């Protein structure tokens, strides 16, 4: 049997994701009652349609997770937002056929439609016409696609990106290297079979070109982004930032020089939480720094 470098890399990548899937499945509690209890605790404060909007917090906040994660990744931020009087909602989007335990793997256009449907449901039940969005990684671009191409224009008031993949990624140079070695395109069919979103998030992909055509921002939306210089997923980290009016771009280490948070841990740190709170309600903003407390 003849093996090529690209086929070996594709097989290794497939094995890695499948093994991660297996690990996740094995780690689930065997006791169904315990599993339900853990899930309830993990997403406490989320999707409470009895929550009352107030003049201080007049819009629902929708949390949109990163690639390979689920709504449970907001188990730190969601309760904190709810404690502060926000009506907080979230979904797991982008499950794909081969490894449904993970979110964010389906074509991004499909995931954006899932977000659109969910947001419309939230707005209908909460009797409002706009939401605020907080999106992590891929979750930071779904609403942008929804607003631009799926009828979401005018439905988002504030959009906060946490390490958002606004301009694609080189995956720490891996995509650049594989392109130079002519292994990038041959590997795509394998990736597309279990995670079509992966190749869509590469710098200069067809999807990224479409997303950013005509500008980075949506008219009338207040955009803000926070990035970390230790990001190993969205690289270079500067690609998280947007250009245009009504934009706040902040590097985490400018708020707390001691922070070594990387891509995944951005949604588990008090400094980022304070940044998000400040963006959602500038009138009550507090300094976000190394001393920020939950």
Backbone bond lengths (Angstrom), bond angles and torsions (degrees), N, CA, C in turn:
res aa  C-N    CA-C-N  psi(-1)  N-CA   C-N-CA  omega(-1)  CA-C   N-CA-C  phi
1 X - - - 1.463 - - 1.522 109.06 -
2 X 1.308 116.66 136.67 1.455 121.69 -178.55 1.525 109.81 -94.87
3 X 1.344 115.62 128.12 1.456 120.81 178.07 1.518 109.52 -110.63
4 X 1.311 117.18 139.14 1.459 121.61 173.05 1.524 108.32 -110.04
5 X 1.319 115.94 159.15 1.461 119.45 179.14 1.519 110.66 -58.96
6 X 1.334 115.48 -42.29 1.462 118.39 -177.65 1.519 111.82 -64.81
7 X 1.340 116.91 -36.59 1.458 118.65 -179.70 1.524 110.94 -69.51
8 X 1.329 116.39 -35.92 1.461 120.22 177.83 1.525 110.47 -65.35
9 X 1.341 115.98 -44.13 1.460 119.94 179.01 1.522 110.56 -62.91
10 X 1.325 116.43 -43.23 1.464 119.93 179.53 1.522 110.88 -61.54
11 X 1.335 116.02 -44.13 1.459 119.96 179.86 1.522 111.15 -63.98
12 X 1.331 115.76 -40.72 1.463 119.79 179.51 1.521 111.01 -64.44
13 X 1.320 115.61 -40.89 1.467 119.47 179.59 1.520 110.66 -64.43
14 X 1.338 115.37 -42.36 1.458 119.58 178.36 1.519 110.69 -61.59
15 X 1.326 116.15 -45.47 1.458 120.62 -179.72 1.518 111.48 -61.84
16 X 1.320 116.21 -39.51 1.457 120.21 179.93 1.516 111.30 -61.39
17 X 1.331 116.86 -50.09 1.461 119.54 -178.10 1.520 110.75 -65.91
18 X 1.322 116.80 -40.54 1.457 119.61 179.17 1.520 111.36 -65.54
19 X 1.331 117.24 -37.03 1.455 120.06 178.14 1.518 110.98 -68.09
20 X 1.328 117.00 -37.76 1.459 120.53 175.42 1.522 110.08 -61.85
21 X 1.337 115.02 -40.14 1.460 119.57 177.87 1.521 110.52 -61.49
22 X 1.332 116.01 -43.79 1.457 120.18 -179.37 1.520 111.08 -63.61
23 X 1.329 116.31 -41.49 1.458 120.24 178.80 1.515 110.47 -60.34
24 X 1.336 116.01 -43.47 1.461 119.50 -178.68 1.516 110.42 -63.74
25 X 1.325 117.16 -43.70 1.456 120.46 -179.33 1.522 110.49 -62.80
26 X 1.357 117.30 -43.56 1.450 120.91 -178.06 1.518 112.24 -66.01
27 X 1.338 117.03 -26.43 1.456 120.22 -176.03 1.526 112.84 -82.90
28 X 1.321 118.14 -7.82 1.455 120.40 179.88 1.523 110.09 -69.79
29 X 1.329 118.74 141.70 1.456 121.31 -179.79 1.521 111.14 -62.22
30 X 1.325 116.41 142.63 1.461 120.58 -179.07 1.522 111.29 -76.40
31 X 1.333 117.02 -31.12 1.458 121.93 -178.52 1.528 109.91 -78.94
32 X 1.349 118.53 113.49 1.469 120.47 -177.84 1.523 112.87 -56.81
33 X 1.328 117.52 -39.73 1.465 120.25 -179.37 1.523 110.25 -63.36
34 X 1.329 115.70 -42.51 1.466 120.04 178.92 1.518 110.20 -65.63
35 X 1.343 115.87 -38.25 1.462 119.90 179.33 1.520 110.83 -60.98
36 X 1.329 116.92 -45.32 1.461 121.00 179.44 1.523 110.26 -62.82
37 X 1.333 116.18 -41.83 1.464 119.92 -179.16 1.518 111.25 -63.57
38 X 1.329 116.21 -42.63 1.459 120.11 179.13 1.514 110.77 -63.87
39 X 1.334 116.66 -42.06 1.460 119.63 -179.56 1.526 110.46 -65.15
40 X 1.345 116.25 -38.94 1.461 119.06 179.21 1.519 110.29 -61.63
41 X 1.324 116.11 -42.88 1.456 118.92 179.74 1.516 110.78 -66.98
42 X 1.347 116.37 -38.97 1.460 120.51 -174.95 1.516 111.76 -63.96
43 X 1.328 117.67 -33.50 1.463 119.62 -176.50 1.536 111.22 -115.95
44 X 1.312 116.14 29.26 1.462 120.62 178.59 1.530 110.39 -55.64
45 X 1.310 115.57 131.26 1.460 120.59 179.45 1.516 114.08 95.46
46 X 1.331 116.80 -9.10 1.467 120.44 -177.81 1.528 111.56 -92.36
47 X 1.339 114.39 145.38 1.465 122.51 169.15 1.527 113.66 57.82
48 X 1.312 115.28 41.01 1.461 121.45 174.87 1.527 108.28 -96.07
49 X 1.326 115.64 97.44 1.459 119.48 -176.84 1.528 112.68 -75.99
50 X 1.334 116.64 -2.52 1.460 120.47 172.46 1.524 111.47 -89.66
51 X 1.315 116.87 -4.18 1.463 121.75 178.58 1.531 109.65 -60.25
52 X 1.318 116.04 140.39 1.463 121.13 -178.22 1.530 110.48 -102.86
53 X 1.312 115.98 121.08 1.458 120.46 173.94 1.526 109.26 -69.94
54 X 1.329 116.05 150.15 1.460 121.52 -177.07 1.525 109.70 -130.98
55 X 1.329 117.70 165.95 1.467 119.38 174.91 1.524 112.56 -57.93
56 X 1.329 116.70 -31.71 1.468 119.92 178.60 1.523 111.37 -72.07
57 X 1.326 116.36 -35.20 1.469 121.95 -179.12 1.529 108.27 -132.10
58 X 1.327 117.21 78.48 1.465 120.99 -169.84 1.523 115.67 -82.70
59 X 1.327 117.11 -7.13 1.468 119.76 -176.92 1.527 110.75 -125.01
60 X 1.334 118.15 144.61 1.460 120.38 171.25 1.526 110.12 -64.06
61 X 1.322 115.63 148.63 1.465 121.77 175.12 1.521 107.85 -108.82
62 X 1.327 116.53 122.95 1.465 121.15 178.99 1.523 108.91 -105.53
63 X 1.333 116.08 125.26 1.458 123.10 179.16 1.525 109.13 -97.75
64 X 1.332 116.31 130.51 1.469 121.29 -174.90 1.526 108.21 -124.40
65 X 1.319 116.47 116.21 1.467 122.50 -170.43 1.524 113.59 -76.17
66 X 1.320 115.63 178.11 1.461 123.36 -177.53 1.527 111.63 -92.94
67 X 1.324 115.84 172.11 1.462 122.93 175.46 1.528 110.37 -59.83
68 X 1.333 115.88 138.83 1.466 124.55 179.44 1.527 113.33 72.97
69 X 1.328 117.81 -0.80 1.459 120.65 178.14 1.527 110.00 -107.72
70 X 1.323 116.13 -176.35 1.461 122.35 178.02 1.525 108.38 -136.35
71 X 1.311 116.28 -177.12 1.461 120.73 178.66 1.524 111.42 -59.04
72 X 1.338 117.32 -24.99 1.460 120.33 -179.17 1.523 113.19 -65.21
73 X 1.324 117.67 -14.52 1.468 119.55 178.58 1.526 111.94 -67.86
74 X 1.326 116.80 -11.38 1.464 121.27 178.64 1.523 111.77 -94.59
75 X 1.323 117.83 19.44 1.468 120.82 -175.93 1.522 112.87 -65.47
76 X 1.325 117.87 -18.50 1.469 120.78 175.11 1.521 111.25 -88.40
77 X 1.326 116.98 -50.21 1.466 120.72 -174.11 1.529 113.28 -73.38
78 X 1.331 117.31 -41.43 1.469 119.98 -173.26 1.526 113.16 -57.41
79 X 1.339 119.16 -50.30 1.464 118.38 179.65 1.526 112.96 -62.49
80 X 1.336 116.22 -35.12 1.465 119.34 -179.76 1.529 111.31 -67.45
81 X 1.317 116.47 -40.11 1.464 119.80 176.49 1.526 110.68 -65.42
82 X 1.329 115.81 -42.87 1.465 119.97 -179.84 1.530 111.19 -62.87
83 X 1.332 116.43 -40.28 1.470 120.32 178.99 1.522 111.62 -60.11
84 X 1.307 115.93 -29.55 1.459 120.91 -177.67 1.527 112.61 -90.71
85 X 1.329 115.84 10.42 1.452 119.74 172.65 1.511 115.97 95.00
86 X 1.329 117.78 6.34 1.464 119.87 178.27 1.525 110.24 -82.99
87 X 1.307 116.29 145.65 1.465 122.04 169.53 1.523 106.39 -90.78
88 X 1.327 115.81 111.37 1.461 121.81 -167.31 1.527 110.27 -112.96
89 X 1.326 115.32 134.81 1.459 120.79 -178.11 1.529 109.63 -134.18
90 X 1.315 115.52 156.41 1.454 119.48 178.52 1.510 110.95 -162.74
91 X 1.318 115.65 159.60 1.458 121.98 179.96 1.517 109.27 -139.74
92 X 1.327 115.79 159.73 1.459 121.19 166.85 1.519 106.57 -100.48
93 X 1.310 116.40 119.34 1.462 121.75 -176.35 1.533 109.77 -114.96
94 X 1.307 115.58 164.94 1.457 121.41 167.48 1.511 117.07 71.26
95 X 1.344 118.04 25.97 1.469 118.33 173.99 1.520 108.57 -67.81
96 X 1.330 115.85 141.20 1.459 119.12 -176.57 1.516 110.08 -125.46
97 X 1.308 116.31 159.15 1.461 123.14 -163.24 1.524 115.65 -57.74
98 X 1.335 119.00 -39.72 1.466 119.60 -171.96 1.524 113.27 -80.95
99 X 1.327 117.73 -33.24 1.463 120.76 179.85 1.533 109.56 -135.71
100 X 1.320 116.59 74.62 1.465 121.03 -173.63 1.525 114.44 -70.56
101 X 1.348 117.50 -5.75 1.465 118.49 178.32 1.523 112.09 -68.47
102 X 1.334 116.46 -21.93 1.455 121.05 -177.45 1.524 111.20 -103.87
103 X 1.331 115.94 151.61 1.452 121.06 173.07 1.518 110.94 -101.83
104 X 1.317 115.47 169.51 1.457 120.96 173.36 1.510 116.12 75.63
105 X 1.341 118.02 18.91 1.464 120.41 -177.59 1.527 112.99 -100.95
106 X 1.305 117.87 -24.12 1.467 122.16 -177.17 1.528 110.84 -67.78
107 X 1.330 117.61 165.85 1.467 119.30 174.19 1.526 110.14 -51.00
108 X 1.321 116.46 136.96 1.465 120.19 -173.52 1.523 111.50 -62.23
109 X 1.321 117.23 -33.01 1.463 119.50 177.60 1.532 110.94 -59.28
110 X 1.344 115.84 -40.79 1.467 120.01 179.32 1.527 110.98 -67.54
111 X 1.334 115.48 -40.92 1.465 119.44 179.20 1.524 111.16 -65.02
112 X 1.329 116.18 -38.68 1.466 119.88 177.81 1.524 110.75 -62.91
113 X 1.337 116.46 -35.79 1.465 119.62 177.27 1.530 110.49 -67.67
114 X 1.338 116.79 -37.29 1.462 119.93 175.36 1.525 110.46 -59.83
115 X 1.335 116.17 -44.69 1.461 119.97 177.64 1.522 110.74 -62.31
116 X 1.321 116.69 -42.65 1.465 120.62 179.40 1.525 110.87 -58.50
117 X 1.327 116.08 -46.42 1.468 120.25 -179.45 1.531 110.87 -63.45
118 X 1.331 115.39 -42.07 1.465 120.18 -179.07 1.524 110.55 -65.80
119 X 1.322 116.42 -45.19 1.465 120.42 -179.85 1.527 111.20 -62.33
120 X 1.333 116.53 -40.51 1.468 119.75 177.79 1.528 110.93 -62.37
121 X 1.343 115.99 -38.94 1.466 119.84 177.67 1.529 110.60 -64.17
122 X 1.334 116.21 -44.97 1.465 120.40 179.51 1.528 110.62 -61.33
123 X 1.326 116.44 -46.57 1.465 119.50 -178.93 1.526 111.56 -63.55
124 X 1.319 116.10 -39.06 1.463 119.87 179.74 1.529 111.14 -64.67
125 X 1.328 116.36 -47.63 1.464 120.01 -177.03 1.524 112.15 -71.32
126 X 1.330 116.57 -31.77 1.466 120.16 -179.36 1.527 112.00 -91.08
127 X 1.342 115.65 -3.58 1.472 121.79 176.49 1.532 112.58 58.94
128 X 1.329 114.80 50.49 1.466 121.41 176.18 1.524 108.60 -133.66
129 X 1.322 115.83 167.24 1.467 120.18 -179.16 1.524 112.98 -110.93
130 X 1.348 116.82 -4.19 1.459 120.55 -179.98 1.526 110.79 -141.89
131 X 1.336 114.61 155.15 1.462 121.72 174.33 1.523 108.70 -129.19
132 X 1.328 115.80 165.77 1.455 122.33 166.23 1.522 107.40 -105.33
133 X 1.321 116.49 143.73 1.465 122.05 -178.03 1.519 109.64 -118.04
134 X 1.337 116.32 134.61 1.463 122.33 168.15 1.520 106.21 -121.19
135 X 1.336 117.17 114.43 1.456 121.07 -174.86 1.512 112.33 -122.24
136 X 1.322 115.94 135.40 1.465 122.97 179.87 1.522 109.54 -105.29
137 X 1.341 117.27 124.79 1.461 122.88 175.39 1.534 110.85 59.57
138 X 1.351 117.94 -119.98 1.469 119.48 176.45 1.527 110.55 -58.10
139 X 1.326 116.14 -32.41 1.457 120.17 178.02 1.513 113.20 -61.91
140 X 1.335 116.33 -17.26 1.449 120.87 178.25 1.513 114.64 -82.84
141 X 1.343 117.33 -4.98 1.465 119.34 178.80 1.527 113.25 -118.14
142 X 1.328 117.53 -11.91 1.473 118.83 -177.96 1.520 111.66 -61.69
143 X 1.335 116.51 -44.49 1.465 118.77 -179.40 1.519 111.06 -67.46
144 X 1.320 117.06 -31.89 1.465 119.48 176.91 1.526 110.31 -62.00
145 X 1.335 116.60 -42.47 1.468 120.03 178.51 1.525 110.08 -68.05
146 X 1.319 116.66 -41.89 1.472 121.59 177.85 1.523 110.57 -58.16
147 X 1.333 116.63 -46.54 1.467 119.91 -178.58 1.521 111.88 -66.12
148 X 1.325 116.10 -34.53 1.462 120.01 -173.06 1.522 113.02 -85.15
149 X 1.331 116.80 -36.02 1.464 119.14 -170.25 1.532 115.61 -126.86
150 X 1.323 118.06 -10.55 1.468 118.93 -172.40 1.523 113.05 -123.67
151 X 1.312 116.45 27.16 1.458 119.64 173.93 1.511 115.79 81.95
152 X 1.335 116.84 15.97 1.463 119.20 -178.01 1.518 114.87 -91.47
153 X 1.326 117.70 2.56 1.469 120.50 -179.76 1.521 110.23 -57.80
154 X 1.321 116.32 130.95 1.456 121.44 179.06 1.512 114.72 85.00
155 X 1.337 118.04 -4.18 1.461 120.62 -176.46 1.530 113.47 -96.93
156 X 1.327 117.04 -6.80 1.468 121.40 179.21 1.521 108.89 -117.89
157 X 1.335 116.05 129.83 1.465 120.60 178.51 1.533 110.51 -94.84
158 X 1.322 116.79 -53.07 1.464 121.24 176.33 1.522 109.61 -121.00
159 X 1.328 115.37 141.56 1.461 120.71 177.74 1.521 108.33 -129.94
160 X 1.339 115.92 115.23 1.460 121.63 -178.03 1.522 108.88 -111.35
161 X 1.333 116.90 120.98 1.454 121.78 178.88 1.517 111.37 -102.38
162 X 1.332 116.61 127.69 1.462 122.63 175.64 1.527 107.28 -107.22
163 X 1.330 116.50 108.00 1.469 121.28 -172.34 1.531 110.76 46.89
164 X 1.321 117.58 49.52 1.469 120.35 -177.46 1.522 111.32 -72.13
165 X 1.306 116.15 148.97 1.466 120.46 -176.66 1.528 109.32 -93.72
166 X 1.330 116.18 54.43 1.462 122.37 -169.90 1.521 114.67 -60.51
167 X 1.313 118.00 -33.02 1.467 120.25 -177.05 1.525 112.29 -124.52
168 X 1.321 116.74 19.90 1.451 119.52 178.71 1.513 112.33 86.12
169 X 1.318 115.83 178.62 1.458 121.47 -176.02 1.522 111.45 -140.19
170 X 1.318 115.21 153.18 1.472 120.88 171.64 1.521 110.18 -97.65
171 X 1.345 116.72 -0.10 1.470 122.30 -176.39 1.526 110.73 50.50
172 X 1.323 114.32 56.16 1.470 121.92 179.70 1.522 111.75 57.49
173 X 1.326 116.26 33.04 1.455 121.07 175.75 1.516 115.11 91.51
174 X 1.337 117.02 -4.87 1.465 119.84 -177.07 1.522 111.20 -63.38
175 X 1.331 117.10 -42.54 1.468 118.63 -178.93 1.524 111.04 -66.21
176 X 1.328 116.57 -37.66 1.467 119.69 177.86 1.517 110.53 -62.89
177 X 1.329 116.28 -44.12 1.466 121.02 -179.30 1.522 111.26 -64.90
178 X 1.333 117.03 -46.72 1.463 119.12 -177.33 1.526 111.85 -66.88
179 X 1.339 116.26 -31.75 1.464 118.45 175.25 1.521 110.62 -66.57
180 X 1.323 116.71 -42.07 1.462 120.82 179.62 1.522 111.12 -63.81
181 X 1.332 116.72 -32.58 1.463 121.53 -179.25 1.530 111.93 -91.46
182 X 1.340 115.69 6.38 1.471 122.04 178.76 1.532 112.37 59.84
183 X 1.331 116.07 36.68 1.462 120.73 178.80 1.524 112.26 -111.26
184 X 1.336 116.58 -6.89 1.461 120.25 -172.76 1.526 111.72 -69.26
185 X 1.327 117.18 -56.48 1.469 120.73 -177.92 1.527 112.58 -64.28
186 X 1.355 119.57 -42.03 1.468 118.43 179.72 1.526 113.95 -61.99
187 X 1.323 117.37 -24.68 1.464 120.05 -178.85 1.524 113.09 -83.49
188 X 1.331 117.13 -15.34 1.464 119.77 -171.80 1.528 113.83 -61.89
189 X 1.338 120.30 -42.61 1.470 118.57 -179.13 1.525 113.33 -57.86
190 X 1.332 116.68 -36.83 1.463 119.29 178.43 1.515 110.89 -65.28
191 X 1.319 116.53 -47.86 1.461 119.95 178.51 1.522 110.85 -61.31
192 X 1.317 116.74 -42.56 1.462 120.25 -177.88 1.521 112.34 -63.51
193 X 1.328 117.12 -22.93 1.461 119.80 -178.65 1.525 112.27 -71.73
194 X 1.335 117.52 -24.49 1.457 118.67 178.63 1.526 114.05 -126.45
195 X 1.337 117.86 -14.55 1.467 119.87 -178.13 1.522 110.18 -154.29
196 X 1.327 118.00 73.77 1.466 120.79 -178.01 1.527 113.69 -58.19
197 X 1.327 116.71 -25.37 1.472 118.94 -177.10 1.523 112.77 -68.69
198 X 1.343 117.91 -24.07 1.463 120.40 -174.19 1.524 111.86 -56.83
199 X 1.311 116.59 -54.26 1.465 119.64 -176.19 1.524 111.68 -70.54
200 X 1.326 116.72 -24.07 1.465 119.40 178.01 1.526 112.00 -67.88
201 X 1.328 116.78 -22.60 1.462 120.70 -175.85 1.525 113.74 -93.80
202 X 1.304 116.85 4.86 1.462 120.75 178.70 1.530 109.69 -78.09
203 X 1.317 115.98 145.72 1.467 121.36 177.72 1.527 110.30 -51.48
204 X 1.325 116.10 133.31 1.467 123.98 176.82 1.523 114.24 68.12
205 X 1.331 117.83 15.94 1.466 119.55 174.39 1.524 109.12 -65.64
206 X 1.320 115.52 161.90 1.464 119.68 177.38 1.520 110.85 -56.96
207 X 1.335 115.98 -40.90 1.467 119.33 179.79 1.521 110.98 -63.23
208 X 1.336 117.62 -46.56 1.463 120.67 -178.24 1.526 111.58 -63.60
209 X 1.310 116.56 -37.22 1.462 119.65 177.51 1.530 110.52 -63.85
210 X 1.327 116.11 -40.80 1.467 119.93 178.87 1.527 110.85 -68.05
211 X 1.335 116.72 -42.04 1.459 120.97 -178.63 1.522 111.68 -59.48
212 X 1.330 116.61 -41.15 1.461 120.84 -173.84 1.526 114.01 -98.48
213 X 1.324 116.65 3.25 1.462 119.56 177.70 1.524 110.06 -61.54
214 X 1.314 116.26 128.74 1.459 119.90 178.58 1.511 114.77 82.56
215 X 1.339 116.83 5.44 1.462 119.22 176.74 1.507 113.74 123.11
216 X 1.335 114.50 160.21 1.465 122.12 -174.39 1.518 114.26 -80.70
217 X 1.321 116.86 -21.12 1.460 119.10 -166.76 1.520 112.47 -120.59
218 X 1.324 114.29 163.31 1.465 121.00 176.23 1.523 108.99 -101.61
219 X 1.304 116.22 137.89 1.458 122.15 -177.54 1.528 111.13 -58.68
220 X 1.334 115.41 129.24 1.456 120.26 175.93 1.510 115.48 84.60
221 X 1.331 117.85 -3.85 1.463 121.49 -179.00 1.528 109.48 -96.23
222 X 1.319 116.68 137.67 1.464 121.45 175.66 1.526 107.70 -90.17
223 X 1.318 116.20 110.26 1.464 121.98 -175.91 1.525 111.17 -99.58
224 X 1.316 116.75 142.77 1.460 121.55 170.89 1.521 109.25 -148.25
225 X 1.327 116.08 149.67 1.460 121.72 -177.30 1.519 110.00 -142.00
226 X 1.326 115.66 144.73 1.451 121.30 172.36 1.519 108.50 -128.42
227 X 1.323 116.45 135.81 1.463 122.46 -177.53 1.524 109.13 -129.47
228 X 1.324 116.50 164.67 1.457 122.02 174.93 1.519 109.65 -124.03
229 X 1.323 116.16 140.52 1.463 119.09 -179.64 1.522 111.72 -73.68
230 X 1.326 116.83 -8.13 1.466 120.81 177.32 1.530 111.91 -98.12
231 X 1.318 116.61 15.89 1.467 120.65 179.09 1.520 109.31 -68.44
232 X 1.325 116.04 122.82 1.457 121.35 178.69 1.527 111.84 -103.97
233 X 1.326 116.57 -2.29 1.465 121.47 -178.81 1.522 110.96 -103.99
234 X 1.319 117.24 -53.91 1.467 121.19 175.93 1.527 107.39 -92.65
235 X 1.323 115.65 102.37 1.464 120.85 -176.18 1.524 110.36 -130.62
236 X 1.335 116.31 143.84 1.461 125.77 -12.60 1.523 110.88 -64.61
237 X 1.329 116.23 155.36 1.468 118.94 -172.83 1.523 112.49 -62.20
238 X 1.324 117.15 -24.24 1.465 120.07 -179.88 1.524 113.00 -61.41
239 X 1.343 116.78 -19.87 1.466 119.45 -179.43 1.528 112.34 -70.56
240 X 1.334 116.68 -9.18 1.471 119.79 174.92 1.524 111.76 -68.50
241 X 1.318 117.01 -25.31 1.456 121.21 -170.81 1.522 111.94 -83.90
242 X 1.330 115.05 156.00 1.460 122.66 178.86 1.523 110.02 -116.57
243 X 1.317 114.51 159.66 1.459 120.53 175.73 1.521 109.01 -117.14
244 X 1.335 115.58 144.46 1.451 119.78 178.35 1.514 111.72 136.78
245 X 1.329 116.99 -179.14 1.468 121.28 -179.98 1.524 111.74 -73.18
246 X 1.318 115.73 159.00 1.470 122.38 175.54 1.529 112.16 57.22
247 X 1.340 116.85 43.45 1.462 120.05 -179.64 1.525 110.12 -125.33
248 X 1.327 115.90 136.84 1.456 122.51 170.92 1.521 107.58 -118.11
249 X 1.321 117.62 119.25 1.459 123.09 177.25 1.523 108.65 -116.17
250 X 1.334 116.92 124.77 1.463 120.94 -175.68 1.525 109.99 -134.04
251 X 1.325 115.49 137.68 1.462 121.78 172.36 1.523 108.02 -92.23
252 X 1.324 117.04 129.20 1.461 121.52 -177.70 1.524 111.74 -52.76
253 X 1.332 117.18 -41.74 1.459 120.32 -176.31 1.529 112.95 -70.18
254 X 1.331 117.74 -13.81 1.465 119.98 172.09 1.527 111.05 -77.40
255 X 1.326 116.35 -20.78 1.460 121.09 175.76 1.521 111.10 -89.89
256 X 1.323 115.41 -37.28 1.468 121.46 -179.61 1.520 107.95 -144.92
257 X 1.331 116.18 98.67 1.466 121.08 -175.28 1.523 112.28 -62.07
258 X 1.324 116.85 -22.28 1.463 120.86 -177.65 1.526 112.88 -82.34
259 X 1.312 117.10 -10.86 1.466 120.13 -175.21 1.526 111.56 -68.56
260 X 1.327 115.49 131.27 1.469 120.99 175.45 1.529 109.78 -117.37
261 X 1.321 116.47 21.98 1.465 119.61 179.80 1.517 111.06 -61.59
262 X 1.345 114.86 136.61 1.463 120.38 177.39 1.527 108.53 -106.11
263 X 1.308 116.50 -164.02 1.461 121.12 -168.44 1.527 113.27 -57.26
264 X 1.317 117.28 -53.75 1.457 120.27 -173.04 1.518 112.78 -71.90
265 X 1.339 117.31 -33.29 1.466 119.37 -175.31 1.522 113.28 -81.58
266 X 1.320 117.55 0.91 1.467 119.96 179.05 1.533 112.39 -61.45
267 X 1.333 117.07 -26.83 1.466 119.24 -178.77 1.529 111.58 -95.80
268 X 1.324 115.85 19.61 1.462 120.47 176.98 1.521 112.14 -131.90
269 X 1.324 117.03 19.24 1.456 119.92 -176.32 1.521 111.63 -119.71
270 X 1.325 115.22 140.62 1.469 121.31 -175.88 1.523 112.13 -65.78
271 X 1.332 118.31 -32.30 1.463 120.31 -178.27 1.528 109.97 -66.22
272 X 1.327 116.41 -44.42 1.465 120.30 179.02 1.525 110.12 -66.67
273 X 1.332 116.78 -39.89 1.465 119.30 177.01 1.522 110.53 -57.83
274 X 1.334 117.61 -44.91 1.461 119.71 -179.73 1.520 111.06 -64.84
275 X 1.343 116.60 -37.64 1.465 119.89 175.60 1.523 110.27 -59.52
276 X 1.333 116.71 -46.44 1.468 121.09 -179.71 1.527 110.31 -61.32
277 X 1.326 116.69 -45.85 1.466 120.45 178.54 1.523 111.25 -59.10
278 X 1.322 116.33 -40.62 1.468 120.43 179.94 1.519 111.88 -64.74
279 X 1.329 116.17 -35.57 1.466 119.42 179.76 1.520 111.23 -73.44
280 X 1.331 116.15 -37.52 1.464 119.72 -179.25 1.527 111.80 -70.09
281 X 1.328 116.43 -31.87 1.469 120.04 -177.71 1.529 109.74 -143.71
282 X 1.327 117.67 78.61 1.470 121.14 -177.51 1.526 113.47 -58.30
283 X 1.315 117.58 -26.72 1.470 120.57 -177.42 1.523 112.40 -65.17
284 X 1.334 117.25 -24.87 1.467 120.67 -179.68 1.523 111.30 -114.80
285 X 1.317 117.02 23.12 1.466 121.34 -175.35 1.524 111.81 -61.53
286 X 1.334 114.63 141.67 1.462 122.63 173.70 1.527 107.96 -121.28
287 X 1.303 115.92 155.91 1.456 119.79 -179.21 1.521 110.39 -60.67
288 X 1.314 115.91 127.10 1.464 121.02 175.62 1.522 107.87 -95.51
289 X 1.330 116.30 113.01 1.462 120.20 179.63 1.520 109.77 -153.26
290 X 1.325 116.73 -168.68 1.461 120.39 -176.58 1.524 112.63 -62.70
291 X 1.327 117.48 -18.78 1.459 121.81 -178.17 1.522 112.77 -94.66
292 X 1.326 117.42 0.81 1.467 120.04 178.96 1.526 109.90 -58.08
293 X 1.316 116.09 137.94 1.459 120.89 -175.43 1.526 110.86 -121.29
294 X 1.351 116.38 149.42 1.461 120.45 172.04 1.523 108.02 -72.95
